[in-house]
Amino acid sequence: MKLFVLGFVLILLTACAAPAASSSIGAATTATVAAPTAEPTARLKATLVPRATMAATPTTAISADDTLNIVLQRSGGFTGRTEVFVLKPDGTITMAFGNVKAPGGSAAALQLAQHIIATSVLGVPPGEYVPANGCCDRYLFELTLGMNGKSYHYATLEGDDSAPPALRETLALIQQYINGAQ
C-alpha cells in the first residue's frame, strides 16, 4: 500500500514539474492548440500566436446601437469541467443549465460593454496567451468578442500574469458580471 501511495505522489509531482530541456540546440518547438470544443482538451503553448488574418483595431466607444457579442468558455480547474457563457445585449446570460438575467438588464449589459471597450482589449492582438507550463488546476479562459463584423478570440490561463492587462481586466469584468447574475 505504501508503494502505491508513493507512486501516486511521484506521478503528481512529475505532472507539475517544469518541462525537460530539449537536447537539440536551436531547434524550434511548437505545440498545436485545437479549436474550442465542448470537451476540455490538453493545451500547451509557449509563445503568443496572434491570428495574422485579423487586424486589431481598437474601438474607443460603444453606443446603444452597437452590439458587443461576448462568449466566454471556461474549462479545466480542479474538476476539469467546461462552461460556456453567452452574454446578450438584453442582459441575459445563456449557460448550460439555462438562462439568467443580470441585474439591470440591458442597461447593465451596455455598461459592461462600455467598460470592456474602455479596457482597450480590442487593441490587443487576438491570440493565445498561455504559458509553456500551465500547471496545475487552473481555468483556461477562451474569450470571443464580436463587434462591427469583426471577431476577436483570446485564450489565457487563470492567474497568468503574462496575459495583457486589458485581457485580464476584461475577463475580471465579465466574471464579475456573470457572478452578479447567478
C-alpha positions as CSV (number, residue, x, y, z in Angstrom):
1,M,0.0,0.0,0.0
2,K,2.8,2.4,0.9
3,L,4.4,1.8,-2.6
4,F,1.1,2.6,-4.2
5,V,0.8,5.9,-2.4
6,L,4.5,6.8,-3.0
7,G,4.0,6.0,-6.7
8,F,0.9,8.2,-6.9
9,V,2.6,11.1,-5.2
10,L,5.5,10.7,-7.6
11,I,3.2,10.8,-10.6
12,L,1.5,14.0,-9.3
13,L,4.9,15.7,-8.8
14,T,6.1,14.7,-12.2
15,A,2.9,16.1,-13.8
16,C,3.6,19.6,-12.4
17,A,7.3,19.6,-13.0
18,A,8.9,22.0,-15.5
19,P,9.3,20.5,-19.0
20,A,12.7,18.9,-19.7
21,A,15.2,20.8,-21.9
22,S,15.5,19.7,-25.4
23,S,18.7,18.0,-26.5
24,S,18.8,19.7,-29.9
25,I,20.2,23.2,-29.7
26,G,18.5,25.9,-31.7
27,A,15.6,23.7,-32.7
28,A,12.3,25.5,-32.5
29,T,9.5,23.6,-30.9
30,T,5.8,24.4,-31.4
31,A,2.7,22.9,-29.9
32,T,-0.6,23.0,-31.7
33,V,-3.8,24.0,-30.0
34,A,-7.1,22.6,-31.0
35,A,-10.1,24.8,-31.7
36,P,-12.5,25.1,-28.7
37,T,-14.8,22.2,-28.3
38,A,-17.4,21.1,-25.8
39,E,-14.9,18.7,-24.2
40,P,-11.8,20.0,-22.4
41,T,-8.6,19.3,-24.2
42,A,-4.9,19.4,-23.1
43,R,-3.2,22.6,-24.2
44,L,0.4,23.7,-24.3
45,K,1.6,27.0,-25.7
46,A,5.0,28.6,-25.2
47,T,4.5,31.9,-27.0
48,L,1.8,34.2,-28.2
49,V,0.5,33.3,-31.6
50,P,-1.6,36.1,-32.9
51,R,-4.1,35.3,-35.7
52,A,-2.5,37.0,-38.7
53,T,-5.7,37.3,-40.6
54,M,-7.3,39.7,-38.1
55,A,-6.3,43.3,-37.8
56,A,-6.9,44.5,-34.2
57,T,-8.4,47.9,-34.4
58,P,-9.3,49.4,-31.1
59,T,-12.7,50.8,-30.7
60,T,-13.0,53.7,-28.2
61,A,-16.7,53.9,-27.6
62,I,-19.9,51.9,-27.9
63,S,-23.4,53.2,-28.1
64,A,-26.8,51.5,-27.6
65,D,-26.9,51.0,-31.4
66,D,-23.6,49.0,-31.4
67,T,-23.6,45.4,-30.2
68,L,-20.6,43.7,-28.5
69,N,-21.1,40.0,-28.7
70,I,-19.4,38.2,-25.8
71,V,-18.8,34.4,-25.4
72,L,-16.7,33.1,-22.6
73,Q,-15.7,29.5,-22.3
74,R,-14.1,28.4,-19.1
75,S,-12.6,25.0,-18.8
76,G,-10.3,23.0,-16.6
77,G,-9.8,23.8,-13.0
78,F,-9.8,21.1,-10.3
79,T,-12.9,19.4,-11.7
80,G,-12.0,19.6,-15.4
81,R,-15.4,21.0,-16.3
82,T,-16.2,23.2,-19.3
83,E,-18.7,26.0,-19.0
84,V,-19.9,28.3,-21.8
85,F,-21.4,31.7,-21.1
86,V,-23.1,33.8,-23.9
87,L,-23.8,37.3,-22.8
88,K,-26.6,39.0,-24.7
89,P,-27.4,42.7,-25.1
90,D,-30.7,42.4,-23.1
91,G,-28.8,41.3,-20.0
92,T,-29.5,37.6,-20.5
93,I,-26.6,35.2,-19.8
94,T,-27.1,31.8,-21.5
95,M,-25.4,28.9,-19.7
96,A,-25.7,25.1,-20.0
97,F,-28.2,24.9,-17.2
98,G,-30.4,27.7,-18.5
99,N,-30.6,31.5,-18.8
100,V,-30.2,34.0,-16.0
101,K,-30.8,37.8,-16.2
102,A,-28.2,40.2,-15.0
103,P,-29.5,42.8,-12.5
104,G,-30.2,45.9,-14.5
105,G,-30.9,44.1,-17.8
106,S,-30.0,45.8,-21.0
107,A,-28.6,48.9,-19.2
108,A,-26.2,46.6,-17.2
109,A,-25.2,44.8,-20.4
110,L,-24.5,48.2,-22.2
111,Q,-22.4,49.3,-19.2
112,L,-20.4,46.1,-19.3
113,A,-19.8,46.6,-23.0
114,Q,-18.6,50.1,-22.4
115,H,-16.3,49.0,-19.6
116,I,-14.8,46.3,-21.8
117,I,-14.3,48.8,-24.7
118,A,-12.6,51.1,-22.2
119,T,-10.0,48.4,-21.4
120,S,-8.8,48.7,-25.0
121,V,-8.9,44.9,-25.2
122,L,-9.8,45.1,-28.9
123,G,-6.4,46.7,-29.5
124,V,-4.7,43.5,-28.1
125,P,-3.7,41.1,-30.9
126,P,-6.1,38.2,-30.8
127,G,-4.3,35.0,-29.9
128,E,-3.3,32.6,-27.1
129,Y,-1.6,33.9,-24.1
130,V,-0.8,30.6,-22.4
131,P,2.5,29.8,-20.6
132,A,4.5,26.8,-21.5
133,N,3.8,25.2,-18.1
134,G,0.1,25.5,-17.5
135,C,0.3,23.5,-14.3
136,C,-2.0,23.0,-12.2
137,D,-5.7,23.0,-11.8
138,R,-6.3,26.5,-13.3
139,Y,-9.1,27.5,-15.6
140,L,-8.4,28.1,-19.3
141,F,-10.4,31.1,-20.5
142,E,-11.4,31.4,-24.1
143,L,-13.0,34.7,-24.9
144,T,-14.6,35.6,-28.2
145,L,-15.7,39.2,-28.7
146,G,-17.5,40.3,-31.8
147,M,-18.2,43.9,-32.9
148,N,-18.9,45.6,-36.2
149,G,-18.4,42.4,-38.2
150,K,-15.0,41.6,-36.6
151,S,-14.3,38.8,-34.3
152,Y,-11.5,38.7,-31.7
153,H,-10.5,35.4,-30.0
154,Y,-8.3,35.2,-26.9
155,A,-7.2,32.4,-24.7
156,T,-5.3,32.6,-21.4
157,L,-5.0,30.7,-18.1
158,E,-6.4,31.9,-14.8
159,G,-3.8,33.9,-12.9
160,D,-1.4,34.2,-15.8
161,D,0.4,37.5,-15.4
162,S,1.9,37.2,-18.9
163,A,-1.5,37.9,-20.5
164,P,-2.0,41.6,-21.5
165,P,-3.5,43.7,-18.7
166,A,-6.5,44.7,-20.9
167,L,-7.4,41.0,-21.4
168,R,-7.0,40.2,-17.7
169,E,-9.2,43.2,-16.8
170,T,-11.8,42.2,-19.4
171,L,-12.0,38.7,-18.0
172,A,-12.4,40.1,-14.5
173,L,-15.3,42.4,-15.6
174,I,-17.1,39.5,-17.4
175,Q,-16.7,37.1,-14.4
176,Q,-18.0,39.8,-12.0
177,Y,-21.0,40.4,-14.3
178,I,-21.7,36.6,-14.5
179,N,-21.3,36.1,-10.8
180,G,-23.7,39.1,-10.1
181,A,-26.4,37.4,-12.2
182,Q,-26.1,33.9,-10.5
